[in-house]
Amino acid sequence: MKKRVISVLLAGVLACSMLGATGCGSKGGEKGSLTVFSYGEYMDPDVLDLFTEETGIEIKYEESLTPEEMYTKYKSGAIEYDLLCSTDYMLQRFIEEGEFQKIDRSALENGGNIGDKYWELAAAFDPENAYTVPYFWGTLGILYDTTRVKAPVDSWEVLFNGDYAGEVIMQNSMRDTYMAALKYLGYSLNTNDENEIRKAQELLLKQKPDVQAYLVDEARDEVVAGNAVMAVVYSGEAYLGHQYNENLAYVIPKEGSNVWLDAWAVTKHCDDLEAAQKFLDFLCREDIAKKNFEYIYYSTPNDAVVESLSDEERADEALVPAEDATDNCEVTQQLEPESNDLMNELWKELKAD
């Protein structure tokens, strides 16, 4: 029996040697595979099947809920991901820690579909546009029920004035929740000033009795269902919320907000850069980008897709924000270590029962 087992193992080793770069074991079968790491429901499943049909490369899709959870899972080393999609400040952290490989943009035949504006946004966390390819973007604002709010909403103040106690939902995301408080107080969402961060904490602690819950994807659903009057949500969630309930409206507060950008990167673990870049190029292709847009309905950086939208879609600021709507907005960047540690501690205090 031992001889038979050894013979099988030797045969397996020989097979792997013969396959070489085409992949064996964890990297897939004869035609290879890519393990990608992104958020749940952040890509049309048909897109993955189409890519495999066209290239023979299998895609293994792994999911995470938040950027922080993604970072923890990635750093655990349990899975060696080939590509990763995350948001601005977390991508900056990965880049600074040397976790990504440079991308050859000249190899992306469809890369020209990504508008210059979005490469400029990406430069806030990837200065030379060397490591990331924009995927979706948008803003963070307030989704509210126009039939239950007393006056037009144009400021973060509505979250903190106590008029809607028990009817407010905040984001279950540290940076997003502190962003709302910091911008309302007139500070940068990327501040490293301890006093400003603590002032935001004071405001959030005062607000806490009025907060119904801290949620992520469910925030929109609670307002749609009438269980809450307003919620801090991403612009794409606001668009879908309005589709379900026409009495809902979305606003980017006048004090400014977070203009976020999610992008793809190739990790240092990927041993087939050509295949990874082929996948990124595929995502930039107009028909594929449109499939993902119609599946998610977040703002797309793919200008070819934007040009194909109806006049009604282009007029919806939750999908295509007006040029001046983001004038006071900032891209979230990684905080200095001391500031990040402080905010983490304050966040735990805020979320404690």
C-alpha positions, -999 to 999 in steps of 0.1 A, spaced: 0 0 0 28 25 9 45 18 -25 12 25 -43 8 58 -24 44 68 -31 39 60 -68 8 81 -70 26 110 -53 55 108 -76 31 108 -106 15 139 -92 49 156 -88 58 147 -124 25 160 -137 31 193 -119 66 195 -134 53 189 -169 26 215 -165 50 242 -152 36 277 -155 2 265 -167 -6 258 -131 -11 229 -108 -27 224 -74 -38 257 -58 -33 277 -90 -58 256 -109 -59 231 -138 -42 229 -171 -53 263 -183 -46 280 -150 -67 301 -127 -68 334 -109 -80 339 -73 -96 373 -70 -106 391 -38 -134 417 -38 -166 427 -21 -198 406 -22 -221 412 -51 -196 435 -67 -194 418 -101 -219 402 -124 -213 364 -121 -218 361 -158 -187 382 -163 -166 356 -146 -181 329 -168 -175 349 -199 -139 355 -191 -133 318 -186 -151 310 -218 -129 335 -238 -96 327 -221 -98 293 -205 -87 309 -172 -108 299 -142 -117 327 -118 -121 318 -81 -140 347 -65 -135 354 -28 -155 380 -9 -152 404 20 -176 429 36 -153 459 45 -118 471 36 -106 463 71 -119 428 70 -103 424 36 -69 435 49 -71 411 78 -80 382 56 -53 390 31 -26 394 58 -36 361 74 -20 344 44 -46 316 44 -52 323 7 -27 337 -18 -49 361 -38 -38 370 -73 -59 401 -77 -76 423 -52 -103 451 -54 -105 475 -25 -110 511 -18 -87 541 -19 -72 544 16 -68 506 19 -51 503 -15 -27 530 -3 -19 509 27 -13 478 6 9 498 -18 30 513 11 35 478 25 47 465 -9 19 440 -15 12 449 -52 30 443 -85 32 471 -110 7 470 -139 18 475 -175 -9 500 -186 2 497 -222 -9 460 -221 -45 472 -214 -60 476 -248 -93 488 -232 -76 510 -206 -84 541 -226 -121 537 -217 -112 548 -182 -116 586 -181 -86 608 -172 -106 622 -142 -105 588 -125 -68 582 -131 -63 616 -114 -85 605 -84 -65 573 -82 -33 593 -80 -43 604 -45 -34 569 -33 -14 556 -63 7 586 -73 21 572 -105 -10 551 -115 14 522 -114 -5 497 -93 -42 501 -97 -70 502 -123 -102 521 -114 -133 500 -112 -162 520 -96 -165 553 -79 -190 575 -62 -198 596 -31 -211 591 4 -241 610 14 -275 609 30 -305 589 17 -337 602 33 -374 599 31 -388 632 17 -423 625 32 -409 623 67 -382 650 68 -394 685 77 -371 705 54 -348 699 24 -316 682 35 -284 699 25 -261 695 55 -246 668 78 -263 687 106 -295 668 101 -277 637 115 -267 654 147 -295 679 156 -316 653 175 -347 660 153 -348 624 141 -338 605 173 -339 567 167 -345 572 130 -308 577 119 -286 549 105 -248 555 103 -223 534 84 -207 505 102 -174 517 88 -149 536 110 -136 560 83 -170 567 68 -187 575 102 -158 597 113 -159 614 79 -195 627 84 -186 642 118 -153 656 107 -167 673 75 -196 687 95 -171 702 120 -152 718 91 -122 695 92 -106 673 66 -116 637 66 -79 629 64 -69 649 94 -41 637 116 -49 664 143 -56 646 176 -78 674 188 -100 674 156 -104 636 158 -114 639 195 -139 666 186 -155 643 161 -156 616 188 -175 640 211 -200 647 184 -205 610 176 -209 600 213 -235 628 217 -253 615 186 -252 578 196 -285 577 215 -302 589 183 -286 562 161 -309 533 154 -280 512 141 -246 511 124 -250 492 92 -234 487 58 -254 472 29 -286 470 50 -287 507 56 -305 514 23 -330 486 29 -340 500 63 -349 534 47 -367 518 18 -388 498 42 -396 528 62 -379 515 93 -356 546 94 -359 582 81 -324 586 69 -291 567 65 -255 575 55 -251 554 23 -230 551 -8 -243 568 -39 -250 535 -57 -271 523 -28 -290 556 -30 -298 551 -67 -312 516 -60 -331 529 -30 -349 554 -52 -358 527 -76 -376 508 -48 -392 539 -32 -396 571 -53 -401 592 -21 -364 588 -13 -338 614 -22 -300 615 -19 -278 645 -11 -241 652 -9 -240 676 21 -227 711 14 -198 707 38 -184 680 15 -179 643 17 -159 614 6 -155 608 -31 -144 572 -31 -127 551 -57 -125 514 -58 -98 498 -79 -81 466 -89 -45 456 -82 -23 426 -88 -8 412 -56 28 402 -51 16 365 -49 4 364 -85 28 343 -106 10 350 -139 10 387 -144 0 383 -181 -32 365 -171 -40 390 -144 -36 419 -168 -58 401 -193 -85 400 -166 -81 437 -158 -83 445 -195 -114 424 -198 -131 445 -170 -122 477 -189 -140 465 -221 -171 485 -227 -196 456 -229 -182 440 -198 -180 472 -179 -216 479 -188 -227 444 -176 -211 452 -142 -226 487 -141 -261 473 -148 -256 447 -121 -243 471 -94 -255 506 -105 -226 524 -89 -209 552 -109 -186 538 -135 -152 554 -145 -157 538 -179 -164 568 -202 -176 545 -230 -203 532 -207 -213 566 -195 -217 578 -231 -241 549 -237 -264 558 -208 -298 573 -213 -304 610 -206 -324 601 -175 -295 580 -161 -269 607 -168 -291 632 -150 -293 612 -118 -266 625 -95 -264 592 -76 -251 577 -108 -233 606 -125 -226 633 -100 -226 669 -113 -191 683 -118 -195 708 -89 -211 683 -65 -178 669 -55 -160 703 -51 -157 700 -13 -152 662 -14 -119 644 -6 -105 610 -15 -99 590 17 -62 585 24 -43 564 49 -39 582 82 -6 584 101 -1 553 123 -7 573 156 -39 588 142 -51 555 128 -45 538 162 -63 566 180 -93 564 157 -94 526 161 -95 530 199 -122 557 197 -142 536 173 -142 507 197 -154 531 224 -182 544 202 -194 509 193 -192 495 228 -226 488 244 
